[in-house]
């Protein structure tokens, strides 16, 4: 498989709006944030809107960052939702920049 470049296709205005509304919302909701080799793993408490929020963030991020991989694990019996955001080398640093901005 060809190596993908980490490039965001959004213009600066759209990028700032996405930073404020999407990834940051999920990041702030996470009860735990773990660095993993190629990104982050977030543990989100399974409250009423946790799954729709996770899906909304993933859908929005897919539109701008076409190289990121998302994995969602929903634990049974009302347990937490795990969201992994990963990608090619440099993805963790790229995501950290988006979250901090």
Secondary structure, DSSP 8 states (H G I E B T S, - for coil): -------B-S-HHHHHHHIIIIIHHHHHHEEEEEEETTEEEEEE---TTHHHHHHHHHHHHHHHBTT-EEEEEE-STT--EEEEEE-STTHHHHHHHHHH-
